[in-house]
Amino acid sequence: MSQRKRCAAAIALWLTFGTGATAHADAVTDWNAVTLRCVQVTVAPNLTPNRGGPPGLMDIALVQAAVHDAIQAIEGRYQPYEYANPARRGAGSPAAAAAAATHGLLARLYGADDPCLVGVADPAITYAGDAGLIAGAEAAAALHALYRPAFATPLDPFLGGMAPGDWRPTQPAFAPGANAYMAYTVPFVLNRASQFRPPPPPPLNSVTYYRDYEEVRRFGGKNGSERTQPQTELANFWSVNFITQWYATLRSIADGHVPDAGDKARMLALAALAAADSQIAVYDTKYHYNLWRPVTAIHEGDADGNDRTVGD
């Protein structure tokens, strides 16, 4: 636990103060910040993000893949994800390509007049005459074709079950299971959503289940838990909006240690594609095993068939 706390504290400091190295912000990281604002953050007059939470990671992946491919169409150093055009080799600046790819794809996803783009400089004006704009626009069009929309599944509305161990809606909203379509969504780089599906959870009557149950019961309670104050503070820190926090960390790493725009774009694309696929895999596992939440498990501890657990 002390090692985890030190790592988390280091990340928190990185987010707050930067890396300590000389930062080199450029169009790639600047436009990633715009992307996070458009996808994940509430922007007035809209009251909700365009695509908040885990589903938004799929939109971010599209944008970062488009930025990578647009720059590589010019530089030709790395394999493209989707878009390539040899005619763009050496034509224009990576900055213009990154800006046009991001702006173009966000406009396609949410509309050119979306509040999140108000006040954002139009790349066509900022980089007027720069041939990199063409690569960016072409990459945005190519990646937009890979958009992962929400859709109805045979599970909807997912209400789980009432048998011991079954997932079920909980207070306060008693809402059906969310984002079931992500379990059926085609991944970006995995062969299939279930490629790395973990083994099943331990049987409810097992000693392993009891140990897991006790750890959560002792440390997870809102009141009267055995958590230390720093542990509670870390949990609260990461509960704010972990997606925007992690991308802020990535930008800090990129600006402090990766001076080349093409390398920054590759780093962010790899991270974004991995993040999106991780959530597709998570939802595949969630709906495959249908395991109840800890809050349900602990409320139902006297009815789970395990003589060791005590309901709370």
Buried (B, 14 or more C-beta within 10 A) or exposed (E): EEEEBEEBBEBBEBBEEBBEEEBBBBBBBBBBBBBBBBBBBEBEEEEEBBBBBBBBBBBBBBBBBBBBBBBBBBBBEBEBBBBBBEEBEEBBBBBBBBBBBBBBBBBBBBEEEBBBBEEBEBBBEBBEEBBBBBBBBBBBBBBBEBEBEEEEBEBEEBBBEEEBBBBBBEEEEEEBBEBBBBBBBEBBEBEEBBEEEEEEBBEBBEEEBBEBBBEBBEBBBEEEBEBEEEBEBBEEBBEEBEBBBBBBBBBBBBBBBBEBBBBBBBBBBBBBBBBBBBBBBBBBBBBBBBBBBBEBBBBBBEEBEBEBBEEE
